[in-house]
């Protein structure tokens, strides 16, 4: 089995500035994101790795508290960021209150509306939306050669991709309604003038949100600027789930750049006096590595070894990076 270094991919496609690792939770996406950021920074590139998964922890892997502190320097050229979704949600709430007061000329938010604003902030989708919005700000602001997304689990990533089409439908309906209203007689149009202005304000807000979502979702589907890698392990369920996920992502035109096999036990262990449990694991791995080679033929870019301890700190991150990219 020959390990192919990911370095070739970055050399062949220098315009791919948005790097993403996807897969089921717990497979090593955060580890690979950090290691790739380390590799690129060592190559002299200015890199930002940021987490869009509320459960992920770049703080742990870099051994540095970066949560909610914006882009934080880890080492020369390498910056990391963990998004504080709660703070973003509170900012949302303030924006909503302000817009309601301005749009309807109120001096105070009615209690029933305030209750709704508080309840909406507790919804799980609100946290995801807050993170998504922060990602748009990060990308639009610029300032880095590479942006590495520590992605949420697959289902949530697909949710992000579908958001743009949802807003398209909303805006189409509102636009259609406004066009129908223009067909009414002139007297009715005069009566509705204030309402029409309100609808224009709502429409403009939806267009603004849609534009921000499109900027982020377009990156995910840009074959020239984006590299998306799936992380897989030598287990039947993971292989099957990855195949299904690959088909779903293809429907959204996400440019798949290849697969990385993680947690590969060294075959040389078989020659040693090892427990039966470990010998069985090696036999199972041997079988599923053959399956992986068949189902993802020609798309495996790296085989990454199982490490002897947790991947935390720059020393271990460097070790993973060399496993992924070869010596540099």
N, C-alpha and C positions, 0 to 999 in steps of 0.2 A: 504494500500500500504506500503510495507516494503522497507526501504532503505538499500541497501547492501553496506558496506564500501569497498572502493577500497583497503584498507590496506591488506585484505586477499589475493588479487592478488599478491601484492609485497612480501608477506610472502611465498606464495606457489611457486612463480617463482623467486627466488633470482638471477638467472643468466640473467634475462632480464634487461640489462643495458641501452638499448636505448628505450626511452619513447616518444611516438608521439600522438598528439591529432589532428584529422582531422575533416573536415566538411566545410560547406559553410562559407563564410566570415561573421563576426559579431556575431557568435554564442557563443563565449567565449573561443576559443582555447588558446589565449594568457593568459587569466585569469587562466585557468586550468593548463597551463604549469608552470606559476609562482607559483601557489598554490602547485602543486606537487613538484616542486623544494624546496619550503619552508618546506614542510612536510618531505621530505627525508633528507634535511640538519639538521632539528631538531632531526632526528633519528641518526645523526652522520655520514651520508654519504656525501662524497665530490661530489657536483653536479654542472654541467654546463648547464644552460638553454640558448639556443640561438635561435635567430629569423632567419628564412629563408624566411620570407615574407617582401618585401620592404615596405608594407603598415602597418605592425604591429609595435607596439611600446612598447618594454619592458622598455624603458626609462621612459615612462609615468606611467606605472603600478608600477615601483619600485621607482618613483620620484627621479631618478638619471640619469644624462646624461652619457650614456654608448656607444653612437653611434660611431662606428669606432675606439674604444679605446681598442679592444681586450677583453679578459676575465676580468671582473671587479668585485671585491668582493662587495657583497650586505650586507652580514652578515656572521658570521662564517660558513664555509662549502658551502656557496651558492655563485656562480659566474654567471654572466649574460653577454651576448655578442650580440651586434647588428652589422651586417656586413655592411661595407661601400662599396656598389657595385661599385660606381663611381671610387673610388680609385683602386679597383681591376681591373676595365676595363682599366684604364690608365696603370696599370702594364702589362695587356695583350698586349696593344698597343706597349709598349716598348719591350716586349718579341718577338712579331711578327717582329718588325723592326730589332731586333738583329739577329733573325734566318734567315731573308731574306738576310741580309748583309753577314752573315757567309756562308749560303748555296750557294749563287750565286756569292760570291766574289766581291760584290759591295762596293763602298766607300760611296755612298749616296743613299737614297731611292728615286726612281723616283717619280715625282709629281703625276702621275696618280695612282700609288700604294699607296702613302700617302693619297690621296683623298679617296681611297677605304677603307683604314684603319680607317680614321675618320668617314666615313659614316657607316661602319659596327658597330662601337662603339655606334652609336645612335639607333641601332635596339633594340626593347624591349627584344628580346631573349638573347641579350648580357648581360643584367643585370641579368637575371635568371641564365645564364651560370656562371657568375662571382660569384654569391652567392653559386651556386652548388659547384664550385671549392673550395671556402672557407670552405664549410662544410666538404669536403674530408680532407682538411688540419687539421681541428679541430679534426676529428675522428681519423685520422692516428697518430696525435701527442700524444693522450692519456693523462693520468694524472687525470682522474675523475672516480668515481664509477658509476655515472649515467650521461647520456647525454639526455637532454630533448629538442626535436625539436619543436619549435613553427612554425608549418607547414604553407606553402602557401595554398590557396584554392585548392580544390580537383583536378580541371583540370590541374593545374600546377604541382601538386605532381605526377600525372600520366605521365605528360610530362617527368619528371625526370626519372621515371622508364623505359620509352621507349627509352631513349637516348642510353643505352648500346646496344640494339638490332640494332639501326641505325648504330652505329660504327662497329658492327659485319659485317653488310652488306657491308659497305665501305671497310673494311679491306679484306674481302673475295674477292671483285672485284679486288682490287689492287694486291693481292697475285696471283690471277688467271692470271692477265695480265702479271705479271713478269714471271710466269711459261711458258706462251705462248711464251714470248720473248726468253727464253732459248732454245726453239726448233729451232730457226733460225740458219743459218749456222755460222761457227766460225768467218768468216770475219765480218759479220754484228754484231756479238756479241762484237768484238773488237771495232768497230766503236761506239757502244752504251755504252761502259763501263762507261763513265762519267755520262751519263743519268741514268744508272742503279744505280749508287751510289746515285744520287739525289733521285731516287725512294725509295731506302733503307732508306734514311734519312726521307722522308715523311712517309714511312711505320712505322718506329720506333716512330715517333711523334704520329701517330694515335694509335699505340699499347700502348704508355704511357698514352694518354688521356683515352683510353678504360679501361685500368687497374684502373685508378683513379675513373672513373664512376662506374665500377663494384664493387669497394670497398664500395662505398656509397649505390648503389642500392642493393647489397647483404645484407646489414644491414637491409634494409626495408623488406626483405623477409626471414629473419632468425627467425624461430619460437622459437628457444632457447634463443636468445639474445634480441628480440624486442617485445615490447608491443605497439599495435596500438589501440587507442580508438577513436570512432566516437562521436562527440558532436551533440546532437539533441534537438530540442524544440518541445513543444506540438502544432504543426501547421501542417496542411495537406501538404503544399508544401515542408516544410523541411523534413517531414517523407518520402515523395515520392522521393525527391532528394537523401536522405541518402540511401534508398533502392537501387536506381540505382547505386550510388557511391560504395556501398558495393559489388555489382556484378562486377563492373569494377575492383576494387582492387583485388577481388578474382582471376581474370584472370591473375594478376601479382603475385599471391601467397603471397600477403601481409597478415601476420598473424593477423587477427582481434581478439582483446582480449575482446571487449565488448563495450557497449554504455553508455554514461552519459547523462542524461536528465537535461537540464539547464533551469533556469528562471521559476521555479515552484512556482506559487502563493499559499500561505497557504489556505487550504480549509476552515479553521476557519473563514475566511473573510465573507463567505456566511451567517454566523449567525449574522453578524453585519449590521448596517445601512450604506450601501455603495451605490455609484452612480450606475445607471442602466448599464452604460458602463462596469464598473468593474464586475458587476454581470454576464453580458453576457460573458465577458472574462473568468470568472471562469467556467461557463457552458461549453464553448468551450474547455477549458483546460481539464475538467473532461472527456469529450468525447475522446479527442485525447490521453490522458494518457492511456485510455483503449485500443485504437488502438495500441499505442506503446507497451503496455504489450503483445498484441496479435502477432504483426508482429516481435518483437524482443524478443520473449518469452525466458526467462532464460538467457538473455544476458545483461540485464540492471544492471549496477553495482552501480549506484548512482543517486539520485534525488537531484539536487542542487537548493536551494531556490532563488527566486528573491531577490536581495539585495535592501536595502532602499536608497543606494547612490552608486556612482561610486566606482569601485574596484581599488583603488590606495593607495599605502603605505602598509607597512608590517602589520599594524593592520587589515586592510580589507582583505589582502591576507591570513592572519592566519584564519580569519573567514570563508573564502571560503574553505580553506584547511580542517577545521574541519567539514564543510558541506560535503565535499567529502570523508574524511577518518575517520570521527568520532574523539573523543577526543584522544589526544596523548601528 
